[in-house]
Amino acid sequence: MTSIGVRPKLGPPPAPRRSRSVWHAVANGVVLVWLTLTVAAAVFQGEPRWLLIHLFLLGAVTNAIVTWTEHFASALLRVPAPPDWWPMARLGVLNAAIVAVLAGVSEGFAALAAGGAAGVVGVVAAHITVLAVRGRGALGGRFTPVVAWYLWAGAALITGGTLGGLMASGRVPSGWHERMHAAHAQVNILGWVGLAVLGTLFTLWPTVLRTRMVDGTGRIARWSLRFAVPGLGLAVGGLLAGLRWVVAAGLLVYAGAAALALVPFVRTLRQRRPHTPASWMLAASTGWFAVVLVVDAARQSLSGLLALVLVGFVGQTLLGALTFLLPVVLGGGPAALKANAAVIERVWPVRVAAINVAVPLLVLPVPEWASRTAWIVVLAALAAFVLLAVATILRAHRPSAVVAGVSAGVLLTALAVGVTVGGGHSASPQTVAASGTRAVDVSLVGMRIRPGTIEAAPGTRLVLRVTNKDAMQHDLRLESGQATPMLDPGESATLTVPSVNGTIDGWCTVPGHRAAGMTMRIRTTHADTTHAHTTHAPSMGAGQLDLTAHPSPGWKPYDAAVKPAPGAKEHRLELHATDRVLGVAPGVRQTMWTFGGTVPGPVLRGRIGDVFTITLVNDTTMGHGIDFHAGSLAPDVPMRTIQPGQRLTYRFRAEHAGAWLYHCSTMPMLQHIANGMYGAVIIDPPNLPHADREYVLVQGELYLGTPGSSAQVAKMRDGRPDAWMFNGSAAGYDHAPLTARAGDRVRIWVVDAGPSSGTAFHIVGAQFDTVYKEGAYLLRKGDPGGAQVLDLASGQGGFVETVVPEAGHYPFVDHDMRHGESGAHGILHVTK
């Protein structure tokens, strides 16, 4: 039977789908453009700043993750690629949003920055929604759990991007900035990047090594994700809530989950060693990621790990993956793949070795020239990769004249922007000659704000791009109300002054930094250059303290009795830097900066050859360090400043006997010592004879007032203490005398903490038959002579011995009577 009259409807043939190789050339070309911008920013701006970091992480890395998670999900789920319009639309909207974030933050347009952040969050939310919907209709298989890692990575970016957008909007209370910034960093690095990388390695790693996937990979992928996500959630929630123990628990759970996820990685590595540039880079980046996780879990902070994260982990992961994947997806058959791989892999041993040698130099305390050299090496390696990757793409796909022109324009624009924002500023006033909007780079470094003066035409909208180039935390607050969050070393923020009129002062709010000189001034070009100086009421002098008054309720004297040196050869102590309100004079309580909650801090004692291992934990809201005079070692690492919540280990061997000072090593040291951060270490001279009573007295100066305030610091600089103290209290031992019995041999160790004045220690009614000063005996028992004073300069120590002849009250004083009559006195009460 033949049918007639029935003809199929004919229409235009369906449009041919765009070649996937062309799509990957475009998408990865965008990644390379962002990498080029990163290099340009690094060349013209120097060390990592906010813009450089976000050009790399938000621009290059985010584009790469979105592109490749879609590629891997489609391959693993065995579903067709999405319609052509979707990836192109996503690419365009995503990069427009990224540009809005970068421009908005850099130029001070908060609404633009917040809108851009919302755009990035929206694109990633749509991206993971599409992955999830397409995954429901997939056949599934043992690779399905890997896609779940991509979905949770996207959820992490949504969280981190939301936090970033809130901070960029300027509507977050200043007290929340530090918490949100820390949570923003952790969720983006460990979540968006970390989860995406760990999920990809399950399949990419054996593919790169050209070996089979080990058994049990799917099961491990499921179980490790079940712990990684809650761990990350705990850590981020703990950071936002300010609960350090929750943060520590969350990071430990995440690190454990990451270790489980890397079990297939290690088992595969045992089957076959790295032998290609991609495999070596992925192996190195995974190793650095493990280091980041260990240090992060220990410190609960990514502060100070910037180079390790950007270069060691994220950078090498990106370059290693692209080195392997680009030749594969560009197509052209086996011969083309081999030829493309040969281009992108040129000189790879030198590039990989250079990057991994440079990473430790970027993290460890090394001379500045070594750190700069390391950054140059890293940038050279990145630039070489970009050039080789561009050559690989061009070899496979020759661009049209229009595309080539647009690409050249983008790169030239990047160069122009780099030149515009890159230059440094001298200490001389910077003048913004015309009204309108002007941007000025401001550096916080060396206890100074540079430039110190900015002159602008009336009505100028001034955008300050503030970067902390110092080794400790700083911020910038303007008297007009604008303020940055507290900035870690290397971090940046932007302030906008809508209209400059008159004079606006600015300063760092860290206690004591304003008084130490961290100030700046913005003024209009016609403004009077004179400015009234703030006058202060006369400071409270010692004569205004009633040293005979009753101590404050609850006051307890510092226990001056010192125990004999313990028999152990190694001494361990965890020492917490903390702020405490203490009784510093009769009836007077004041906030003091302390080691261990007391002034002075705990007394350490040992013998020559003993090893001291001190763990300093910073429980305050500002940076602190420590310097033990009893040890001899390079100060770069153990005496560095650590930020709130951080800890360091200080280990030294006692090579010489003496009464040694320890004190805070953070600048301005005058303020940290004067506010109570000091203590004593006693290393016994060989064959030190027995004494019936042993005491230690650490003399210091008392400066009343809010720690770090201008009035207090002015007194410190002028050497005008309100009183002098023994063991943290003026006249304290008048009210709680030291004790002895008649005929006792009394040994008193004395250390002068200063920070500005020495002491002439004397016991009224007693003579010294033994004097030991700065590691040497000046007088020994049995010598015909005697002594009346132990004179010590600031930072020196020693001891004296006397036998008290009869019962009574023996005053001990600093015989410089300005000091003795102003609190540096006490009583030795001798009974029968």
Residue pairs with C-beta under 8 A, 6 or more apart in sequence:
17 84
18 84
19 331
20 81
20 329
20 331
21 329
21 330
21 331
21 332
21 396
21 397
22 397
23 84
23 87
23 88
24 67
24 71
24 326
24 329
24 330
25 330
25 393
25 396
25 397
26 88
26 91
27 63
27 67
27 87
27 91
28 64
28 67
28 322
28 326
28 389
28 393
29 390
29 393
29 407
30 63
30 91
30 95
31 60
31 63
31 64
31 67
31 318
31 322
32 386
32 389
32 390
32 393
33 407
33 410
33 411
34 55
34 56
34 59
34 60
34 63
35 56
35 60
35 382
35 385
35 386
36 386
36 411
36 414
37 55
37 59
37 414
38 52
38 55
38 56
38 59
38 60
38 382
39 379
39 382
39 383
39 386
40 414
40 415
40 417
40 418
41 49
41 51
41 52
41 55
41 418
41 421
42 48
42 52
42 375
42 379
43 379
43 418
43 422
44 418
44 419
44 421
44 422
44 423
45 51
45 52
45 418
45 421
45 422
46 422
46 424
47 375
47 469
47 490
48 306
48 307
48 310
48 490
49 467
49 490
49 491
49 492
50 105
50 106
50 467
50 491
50 492
50 493
50 494
51 102
51 105
51 106
51 421
51 492
53 306
53 310
54 101
54 102
54 105
55 102
56 310
56 314
56 315
57 188
57 193
57 310
57 314
58 98
58 101
58 102
58 120
59 95
59 98
59 102
60 318
61 193
61 314
61 318
62 94
62 98
62 120
62 124
62 157
62 192
63 91
63 94
63 95
64 318
64 321
64 322
65 153
65 192
65 193
65 196
66 90
66 94
66 123
66 124
66 127
67 87
67 91
68 200
68 321
68 325
69 127
69 131
69 150
69 153
69 154
69 196
69 200
70 82
70 87
70 127
70 130
70 131
71 329
72 146
72 150
72 200
72 203
72 204
73 131
73 134
73 135
73 147
73 150
74 80
74 81
74 82
74 134
76 141
76 143
76 144
76 146
76 147
76 203
77 134
77 135
77 138
77 139
77 140
77 143
77 144
77 147
78 138
78 139
78 141
79 134
79 135
79 137
79 138
82 130
82 134
86 130
90 123
90 126
90 127
93 119
93 122
93 123
94 119
94 120
94 123
94 124
96 119
97 115
97 116
97 117
97 118
97 119
97 120
97 122
97 123
98 116
98 120
99 116
100 112
100 113
100 115
100 116
100 119
101 113
101 116
101 117
101 120
101 164
101 168
102 116
103 109
103 112
103 113
103 116
104 110
104 111
104 112
104 113
104 114
104 115
104 116
104 168
105 113
105 168
105 494
106 421
106 439
106 463
106 465
106 494
107 437
107 439
107 463
107 494
108 439
108 461
108 463
108 464
108 494
108 495
108 496
109 496
110 168
110 169
110 170
110 496
111 169
113 165
113 168
113 169
114 165
114 166
114 168
114 169
116 165
117 161
117 162
117 164
117 165
117 168
118 165
120 157
120 161
121 157
121 158
121 161
121 162
121 165
124 154
124 157
124 158
124 161
125 154
125 158
127 154
128 150
128 151
128 154
128 155
131 147
131 150
131 151
131 154
132 151
135 144
135 147
138 144
142 217
142 218
143 202
143 203
143 218
144 218
145 218
145 221
145 222
145 225
146 199
146 200
146 202
146 203
146 221
147 199
148 199
148 221
148 222
148 225
149 195
149 196
149 198
149 199
149 200
149 221
149 225
150 195
150 196
150 199
152 191
152 195
152 225
152 228
152 229
153 191
153 192
153 193
153 194
153 195
153 196
153 199
154 192
155 191
156 187
156 188
156 190
156 191
156 192
156 195
156 232
157 188
157 191
157 192
159 187
159 191
159 236
160 183
160 184
160 187
160 188
160 191
160 192
161 188
163 180
163 183
163 184
163 187
164 184
164 188
166 172
166 180
167 177
167 180
167 181
167 184
167 485
172 180
174 483
174 485
177 485
177 486
178 485
178 486
179 239
179 240
179 241
179 242
180 240
181 485
182 239
182 301
182 302
183 236
183 239
183 240
185 302
186 232
186 235
186 236
186 239
186 296
186 302
187 232
187 236
189 292
189 302
189 309
189 314
190 232
190 235
190 254
190 296
191 232
191 236
193 313
193 314
194 258
194 289
195 225
195 228
195 229
195 232
197 289
197 317
198 224
198 228
198 258
198 261
198 262
199 221
199 225
200 321
201 261
201 262
201 265
201 282
201 286
202 213
202 217
202 220
202 221
202 261
202 264
203 213
204 282
204 321
204 324
205 264
205 265
205 268
205 282
206 212
206 213
206 214
206 264
206 268
207 324
208 276
208 278
208 279
208 282
208 320
208 324
209 268
209 269
209 271
209 272
209 274
209 275
209 279
210 272
211 268
211 271
211 272
212 271
213 264
213 268
214 264
214 267
214 268
214 271
216 264
217 264
220 260
220 261
220 263
220 264
221 261
223 260
224 257
224 258
224 260
224 261
225 257
225 261
226 257
227 253
227 254
227 256
227 257
227 260
228 253
228 254
228 257
228 258
228 261
230 250
230 253
231 250
231 251
231 252
231 253
231 254
231 255
231 256
231 257
232 250
232 254
233 250
234 246
234 247
234 249
234 250
234 253
235 246
235 247
235 250
235 251
235 254
235 300
236 250
237 246
237 250
238 244
238 245
238 246
238 247
238 248
238 249
238 250
239 247
244 300
244 645
247 300
248 297
248 300
251 293
251 296
251 297
251 300
252 297
254 293
254 297
255 293
255 294
255 296
255 297
258 289
258 290
258 293
259 290
262 286
262 290
265 286
269 283
274 280
274 282
274 283
276 324
276 345
277 320
277 323
277 345
277 348
277 349
277 351
277 352
278 320
278 321
278 323
278 324
279 320
280 320
280 348
280 352
281 316
281 317
281 319
281 320
281 323
281 352
282 316
282 317
282 320
282 321
284 312
284 316
284 352
284 355
284 356
285 312
285 313
285 314
285 315
285 316
285 317
285 320
286 317
288 308
288 312
288 313
288 316
288 359
289 312
289 313
289 317
291 308
291 312
292 302
292 305
292 308
292 309
292 312
292 313
295 305
295 308
296 302
296 305
298 647
299 645
299 646
299 647
300 645
301 643
301 645
301 646
302 309
303 488
303 489
303 643
303 646
304 363
304 488
304 489
304 643
304 646
305 363
306 490
307 359
307 362
307 363
308 359
308 362
308 363
311 355
311 358
311 359
311 362
311 378
312 355
312 356
312 359
315 355
315 378
315 382
316 355
316 356
319 382
319 385
322 344
322 385
322 389
323 344
323 345
323 348
323 385
326 340
326 344
326 389
326 392
326 393
327 337
327 338
327 340
327 341
327 344
327 392
328 337
330 336
330 337
330 340
330 392
330 393
330 396
330 397
331 396
332 340
332 396
336 396
339 395
340 392
340 395
340 396
343 388
343 391
343 392
343 395
344 385
344 388
344 389
344 391
344 392
345 388
346 388
347 384
351 381
351 384
351 385
354 377
354 378
354 380
354 381
355 377
355 378
355 381
357 374
357 377
358 374
358 375
358 377
358 378
359 374
361 370
361 371
361 373
361 374
362 371
362 374
362 375
362 378
364 637
365 636
365 637
365 640
399 407
421 439
421 441
421 465
423 441
424 441
424 443
425 440
425 441
425 442
425 443
425 450
425 451
426 450
426 451
427 448
427 450
427 451
427 452
428 451
428 453
429 451
429 452
429 453
429 454
429 455
430 440
430 451
430 453
430 454
430 455
431 454
431 455
431 456
431 525
432 438
432 440
432 454
432 455
432 456
432 457
432 460
432 462
433 457
433 525
434 457
434 460
435 456
435 457
435 458
435 459
435 460
436 460
436 461
437 460
437 461
437 462
437 463
438 456
438 460
438 461
438 462
438 463
439 463
439 464
439 465
440 451
440 454
440 462
440 463
440 464
440 465
441 465
441 467
442 449
442 450
442 451
442 464
442 465
442 466
442 467
442 476
442 520
443 449
443 450
443 466
443 467
443 469
444 466
444 467
444 468
444 469
444 470
444 474
444 475
444 476
444 487
444 508
444 518
445 468
445 469
445 470
446 470
447 470
447 513
447 516
447 517
447 518
447 667
447 668
448 517
448 518
449 476
449 506
449 507
449 508
449 518
449 519
449 520
451 520
452 519
452 520
452 521
453 520
453 521
453 522
453 523
454 462
454 464
454 520
454 521
454 522
454 523
455 522
455 523
455 524
455 525
456 462
456 500
456 522
456 523
456 524
456 525
457 500
457 524
457 525
458 500
458 501
458 524
458 525
458 526
459 499
459 500
459 501
460 499
460 500
461 496
461 497
461 498
461 499
461 500
462 496
462 497
462 500
462 522
463 494
463 495
463 496
463 497
464 476
464 494
464 495
464 496
464 497
465 492
465 494
466 476
466 484
466 487
466 492
466 493
466 494
466 495
467 487
467 490
467 491
467 492
468 474
468 487
468 488
468 489
468 490
468 491
468 492
469 489
469 490
470 489
471 489
471 640
471 641
472 489
472 510
472 623
472 641
472 643
472 666
472 667
473 486
473 487
473 488
473 489
473 510
473 622
473 623
473 643
473 644
474 486
474 487
474 508
474 510
474 513
474 518
475 483
475 484
475 485
475 486
475 487
475 508
475 509
475 510
476 483
476 484
476 495
476 506
476 507
476 508
476 520
477 483
477 484
477 506
477 507
477 508
477 509
478 495
478 497
478 504
478 505
478 506
478 522
479 504
479 505
479 506
480 497
480 504
482 495
482 496
482 497
483 495
483 509
484 493
484 494
484 495
485 493
486 510
487 493
488 643
497 504
497 522
500 522
500 524
501 524
502 523
502 524
502 527
503 521
503 522
503 523
503 524
503 527
503 531
504 521
504 522
504 523
505 519
505 520
505 521
505 522
506 519
506 520
506 521
506 522
507 513
507 514
507 518
507 519
507 520
508 514
508 518
508 519
510 518
510 622
510 623
510 708
511 622
511 671
511 706
511 707
511 708
511 709
512 668
512 671
512 672
512 707
512 708
512 709
512 713
513 668
513 708
514 708
514 710
515 671
515 708
515 709
515 710
515 712
515 713
515 714
516 667
516 668
516 671
516 713
521 531
523 529
534 710
536 710
536 711
536 714
539 704
539 705
539 711
539 714
539 715
539 720
539 722
540 704
540 722
541 720
541 722
542 721
542 722
542 723
542 724
542 730
542 821
542 822
542 823
544 722
545 585
545 586
545 588
545 722
545 723
545 730
545 822
545 823
546 586
546 587
547 585
547 586
547 723
547 730
547 731
547 734
547 823
548 586
548 731
548 734
549 586
549 587
550 586
550 587
550 735
551 583
551 586
551 587
551 732
551 735
552 583
552 586
552 587
552 588
552 589
554 583
555 583
555 729
557 727
557 729
557 732
557 733
557 735
557 736
558 598
558 599
558 600
558 727
558 728
558 729
558 732
560 695
560 696
560 697
560 726
560 727
560 733
560 738
561 693
561 694
561 695
562 603
562 605
562 682
562 694
562 695
562 696
562 749
563 605
563 694
564 605
564 694
565 605
565 606
565 607
565 610
565 682
565 684
566 605
566 606
568 610
569 609
569 610
569 611
570 610
570 611
570 612
570 613
571 604
571 606
571 610
571 611
571 612
571 613
572 612
572 613
572 614
572 615
573 602
573 604
573 612
573 613
573 614
573 615
574 614
574 615
574 617
575 595
575 596
575 601
575 602
575 614
575 615
575 616
575 617
575 626
576 595
576 596
576 597
576 616
576 617
576 618
576 619
577 593
577 594
577 595
577 616
577 617
577 618
577 619
577 620
577 624
577 664
577 677
578 594
578 596
578 597
578 619
578 620
579 591
579 592
579 593
579 594
579 620
579 621
579 707
580 591
580 592
580 594
580 597
580 598
581 589
581 590
581 591
581 592
582 589
582 590
582 592
582 594
582 598
582 599
582 676
582 728
583 589
583 729
583 732
584 590
584 592
584 599
584 702
584 704
584 723
584 725
584 728
584 729
584 730
585 702
585 723
585 725
585 729
585 730
585 731
585 823
586 730
586 731
586 735
588 704
590 704
590 705
591 706
591 707
592 599
592 675
592 676
592 707
592 728
593 620
593 624
593 664
593 672
593 675
593 676
593 677
593 707
594 601
594 676
594 677
595 601
595 602
595 626
595 662
595 664
595 677
595 678
595 679
596 602
596 679
598 728
599 676
599 678
599 700
599 725
599 727
599 728
600 676
600 678
600 679
600 680
600 698
600 700
600 727
600 728
600 753
601 662
601 677
601 678
601 679
602 679
603 679
603 680
603 681
603 682
603 696
604 612
604 614
604 630
604 662
604 679
604 680
604 681
604 682
605 681
605 682
605 683
605 684
606 612
606 654
606 681
606 682
606 683
606 684
607 654
607 683
607 684
608 654
608 655
608 656
608 657
608 683
608 684
608 686
609 653
609 654
609 655
610 653
610 654
610 683
611 651
611 652
611 653
611 654
612 628
612 630
612 631
612 650
612 651
612 652
612 653
612 654
612 681
613 649
613 650
613 651
614 626
614 628
614 649
614 650
614 651
615 647
615 648
615 649
615 650
616 624
616 625
616 626
616 642
616 647
616 648
616 649
616 650
617 646
617 647
618 624
618 642
618 643
618 644
618 645
618 646
618 647
619 644
619 645
620 644
621 644
622 644
623 641
623 642
623 643
623 644
623 666
624 641
624 642
624 664
624 666
624 672
624 677
625 639
625 640
625 641
625 642
625 648
625 664
625 665
625 666
626 638
626 639
626 650
626 662
626 663
626 664
626 665
627 635
627 639
627 662
627 663
627 664
627 665
628 650
628 652
628 660
628 662
628 681
629 660
629 661
629 662
629 681
629 795
630 652
630 654
630 658
630 660
630 662
630 681
630 683
631 650
631 652
631 653
631 654
632 652
632 655
633 652
635 665
637 648
638 648
638 649
638 650
638 651
638 652
639 650
639 665
640 648
640 665
641 665
641 666
642 648
654 681
654 683
656 683
656 775
657 683
657 684
657 685
657 686
657 775
658 683
658 774
658 775
658 797
658 798
659 680
659 681
659 682
659 696
659 749
659 750
659 751
659 772
659 797
659 798
659 799
660 680
660 681
660 682
660 683
660 751
660 797
661 678
661 679
661 680
661 681
661 751
661 752
661 753
661 795
661 796
661 797
662 678
662 679
662 680
662 681
663 669
663 672
663 673
663 677
663 678
663 679
663 753
664 672
664 673
664 677
664 678
666 672
668 713
669 755
670 713
670 716
670 717
670 755
670 756
671 707
671 708
671 713
671 716
673 700
673 753
673 754
673 755
674 700
674 701
674 703
674 716
674 755
674 756
675 703
675 707
675 708
676 700
676 728
678 698
678 700
678 753
679 698
680 696
680 698
680 749
680 751
680 797
682 696
682 749
685 772
685 775
685 777
689 781
690 745
691 745
691 746
691 747
691 801
692 740
692 741
692 744
692 745
692 746
693 738
693 739
693 740
693 744
693 745
693 746
693 747
694 746
694 747
694 748
694 749
695 738
695 746
695 747
695 748
695 749
696 727
696 748
696 749
696 750
696 751
697 726
697 727
697 748
697 749
697 750
697 751
697 761
697 812
697 826
698 726
698 727
698 728
698 750
698 751
698 752
698 753
699 724
699 725
699 726
699 750
699 751
699 752
699 753
699 759
699 761
699 814
699 819
699 824
700 724
700 725
700 728
700 753
700 754
701 721
701 723
701 724
701 725
701 754
701 755
701 756
701 757
702 721
702 722
702 723
702 724
702 725
702 730
702 823
703 712
703 715
703 716
703 721
703 722
704 712
704 722
705 711
705 712
705 715
706 712
715 721
715 722
716 755
716 756
719 756
719 757
721 756
721 757
721 822
723 730
723 822
723 823
724 730
724 757
724 814
724 819
724 820
724 822
724 823
724 824
725 732
725 823
725 824
726 732
726 733
726 824
726 825
726 826
727 733
730 822
730 823
730 824
731 823
731 825
731 826
732 826
733 812
733 825
733 826
733 827
734 825
734 826
734 827
737 809
737 826
737 827
737 828
737 829
738 812
738 826
738 827
738 828
738 829
739 828
739 829
739 830
739 831
740 746
740 804
740 828
740 829
740 830
740 831
741 830
741 831
741 832
742 804
742 805
742 806
742 807
742 830
742 831
742 832
743 803
743 804
743 805
744 803
744 804
744 830
745 801
745 802
745 803
746 801
746 802
746 803
746 804
746 828
747 770
747 799
747 800
747 801
748 761
748 763
748 799
748 800
748 801
748 812
749 797
749 798
749 799
750 759
750 761
750 790
750 792
750 797
750 798
750 799
750 800
751 792
751 796
751 797
752 758
752 759
752 792
752 793
752 794
752 795
752 796
752 797
753 794
753 795
754 794
754 795
755 794
756 794
757 794
757 816
757 819
758 791
758 792
758 793
758 794
758 796
758 816
759 790
759 791
759 792
759 814
759 816
759 819
759 824
760 789
760 790
760 791
760 814
760 815
760 816
761 789
761 790
761 791
761 792
761 800
761 812
761 813
761 814
761 815
762 788
762 789
762 790
762 812
762 813
762 814
762 815
763 800
763 802
763 810
763 811
763 812
763 828
764 810
764 811
764 812
764 813
765 808
765 810
765 811
766 802
766 804
766 810
767 786
767 787
767 788
767 802
768 779
768 786
768 787
768 788
768 790
768 800
768 801
768 802
769 779
769 780
769 781
769 782
769 783
769 786
769 787
769 801
769 802
769 803
770 777
770 779
770 780
770 781
770 799
770 800
770 801
771 777
771 778
771 779
771 787
771 790
771 798
771 800
772 778
772 798
772 799
772 800
773 790
773 791
773 792
773 796
773 797
773 798
774 796
774 797
774 798
778 787
779 785
779 786
779 787
781 801
787 800
789 815
790 798
790 799
790 800
792 798
804 810
804 828
804 830
806 830
807 830
807 831
807 832
808 830
809 827
809 828
809 829
809 830
810 827
810 828
810 829
810 830
811 825
811 826
811 827
811 828
812 825
812 826
812 827
812 828
813 820
813 824
813 825
813 826
814 820
814 824
814 825
